[in-house]
Amino acid sequence: MVLINNLKKMKQNEKKDIQQDEKALNNQEPPDHEDKTMEQEKHQVQKKHKKTKSEEIAGLKEQLAELNDKYLRLFSDFDNYRKRTNAEKLELIKTASKEVIEGLLPVLDDFERALQNLNERRADDETIKGIELIYNKLFIFLKQKGLEPMESKGTEFNTDFHDAITQIPAPSKDMKGKVVDVVQKGYLLNGSIIRHAKVIVGQ
């Protein structure tokens, strides 16, 4: 009797175990399906990572382009500033020297008048040579700074270069409308007019 009961219990336990195993098997997904799901998830993660990376690269490229543009603009601004300041410095030097040279032009005029007067009076050679030496030194120095005397006598009267003091009958037909005489020399400084020549024009 006890043996029969034990056998019954064993059969019942076996049934229970089988039922539990079946239940567990039913709850579990087939291994193949699980592999596929994992593969899909892995693929999605890779895709997402790839997308994030390409977005990051695109963002960095955009930043680089912006920075490059800013750099080029700054470089251009600095180059323009450097050129402008250099031009201003040169202009300042020219202006400063122009004022000094303009102030020395009457001194040149006085030297020329003195030399002319001494020659007319037939002063001794030593005096003339001494004054000529000083005049030449001054004139050479000013020439080195860009001063040039205008050659006006015998040229066509030009209001850009000449101030007509008066008009006189031309000594010859070919002198009509031309500079007959120069009362005060005109000068150029580095190619620009620093003083107009005061002239007498033939008519």
Secondary structure, 3 states (H helix, E strand, C coil): CHHHHHHHHHHHHHHHHHHHHHHHHHHCCCHHHHHHHHHHHHHHHHHHHHHHHHHHHHHHHHHHHHHHHHHHHHHHHHHHHHHHHHHHHHHHHHHHHHHHHHHHHHHHHHHHHHHHHHHHHCCCHHHHHHHHHHHHHHHHHHHHCCEEECCCCCCECCCCCEEEEEEECCCCHHHCCEEEEEEECCEEECCEEEECEEEEEEC
